[in-house]
Amino acid sequence: MAMKKLSITLPAELAEMVRRQAEEEGTSVSAVIADVLGHRARQLAGEEAVRWFEEEEGPFTPEELVEAERMWQAAEAHQRKMRRAAT
């Protein structure tokens, strides 16, 4: 993957949090920020997919929303498990 260097400015508390997180994970500040931004990009893509689906098929039913929440929670639990296993 091609990389591009950027210079960013963060509030002091946020910058310190990112530094601590990188240290705890044994990675770089850039990697932590890239992970967060990647998560945000996937979130936005998901939101766009939901909007498209609902425009085409109508709103999700309450049952579908409950099932989606269950699946989301399971996926997050799996990601936490994988992160713990990697450390």
Kinemage of the C-alpha trace (Angstrom):
@kinemage 1
@onewidth
@group {chain A} dominant
@subgroup {mainchain}
@vectorlist {calphas} color= white
{ca met a 1} P 0.000 0.000 0.000
{ca ala a 2} L 1.326 3.415 -0.906
{ca met a 3} L 1.862 5.718 2.025
{ca lys a 4} L 1.639 9.493 2.213
{ca lys a 5} L 3.041 11.587 5.024
{ca leu a 6} L 0.718 14.190 6.563
{ca ser a 7} L 1.088 16.727 9.307
{ca ile a 8} L -1.914 16.994 11.627
{ca thr a 9} L -2.775 19.026 14.699
{ca leu a 10} L -4.751 17.497 17.560
{ca pro a 11} L -5.957 18.776 20.915
{ca ala a 12} L -3.304 17.968 23.548
{ca glu a 13} L -5.474 15.442 25.401
{ca leu a 14} L -6.303 13.567 22.216
{ca ala a 15} L -2.676 13.554 21.079
{ca glu a 16} L -1.624 12.075 24.426
{ca met a 17} L -4.351 9.452 24.238
{ca val a 18} L -3.185 8.418 20.759
{ca arg a 19} L 0.426 8.192 21.952
{ca arg a 20} L -0.580 6.035 24.934
{ca gln a 21} L -2.698 3.788 22.719
{ca ala a 22} L 0.174 3.311 20.282
{ca glu a 23} L 2.519 2.456 23.144
{ca glu a 24} L 0.049 -0.029 24.647
{ca glu a 25} L -0.432 -1.698 21.263
{ca gly a 26} L 3.271 -1.654 20.447
{ca thr a 27} L 2.634 0.243 17.254
{ca ser a 28} L 3.008 3.743 15.847
{ca val a 29} L 0.824 6.800 16.263
{ca ser a 30} L 0.282 6.670 12.496
{ca ala a 31} L -0.985 3.083 12.731
{ca val a 32} L -3.458 3.991 15.482
{ca ile a 33} L -4.783 6.949 13.523
{ca ala a 34} L -4.979 4.901 10.307
{ca asp a 35} L -6.946 2.205 12.165
{ca val a 36} L -9.433 4.755 13.517
{ca leu a 37} L -9.852 6.442 10.139
{ca gly a 38} L -10.281 3.071 8.431
{ca his a 39} L -13.003 2.216 10.939
{ca arg a 40} L -14.706 5.546 10.229
{ca ala a 41} L -14.510 4.984 6.458
{ca arg a 42} L -16.138 1.545 6.842
{ca gln a 43} L -18.813 3.074 9.074
{ca leu a 44} L -19.628 5.751 6.478
{ca ala a 45} L -19.747 3.137 3.708
{ca gly a 46} L -22.137 1.060 5.806
{ca glu a 47} L -24.368 4.049 6.454
{ca glu a 48} L -24.445 4.786 2.725
{ca ala a 49} L -25.335 1.144 1.989
{ca val a 50} L -28.214 1.295 4.486
{ca arg a 51} L -29.521 4.511 2.912
{ca trp a 52} L -29.352 2.937 -0.556
{ca phe a 53} L -31.076 -0.250 0.611
{ca glu a 54} L -33.879 1.637 2.341
{ca glu a 55} L -34.425 3.818 -0.730
{ca glu a 56} L -34.726 0.680 -2.869
{ca glu a 57} L -36.518 -1.710 -0.493
{ca gly a 58} L -38.117 0.441 2.206
{ca pro a 59} L -37.194 0.778 5.870
{ca phe a 60} L -35.838 -2.121 7.875
{ca thr a 61} L -38.341 -3.886 10.112
{ca pro a 62} L -37.878 -3.853 13.904
{ca glu a 63} L -36.965 -7.552 13.729
{ca glu a 64} L -34.289 -6.874 11.098
{ca leu a 65} L -32.856 -4.089 13.245
{ca val a 66} L -32.666 -6.399 16.290
{ca glu a 67} L -30.886 -9.047 14.216
{ca ala a 68} L -28.489 -6.464 12.783
{ca glu a 69} L -27.621 -5.265 16.302
{ca arg a 70} L -27.003 -8.864 17.401
{ca met a 71} L -24.694 -9.430 14.436
{ca trp a 72} L -22.884 -6.126 15.087
{ca gln a 73} L -22.272 -7.050 18.725
{ca ala a 74} L -20.961 -10.477 17.703
{ca ala a 75} L -18.596 -8.915 15.164
{ca glu a 76} L -17.272 -6.428 17.731
{ca ala a 77} L -16.734 -9.219 20.266
{ca his a 78} L -14.818 -11.186 17.647
{ca gln a 79} L -12.627 -8.157 16.843
{ca arg a 80} L -11.835 -7.647 20.547
{ca lys a 81} L -10.909 -11.324 20.832
{ca met a 82} L -8.625 -11.095 17.798
{ca arg a 83} L -6.922 -7.944 19.166
{ca arg a 84} L -6.279 -9.649 22.518
{ca ala a 85} L -4.866 -12.704 20.768
{ca ala a 86} L -2.521 -10.506 18.721
{ca thr a 87} L -0.921 -8.969 21.829
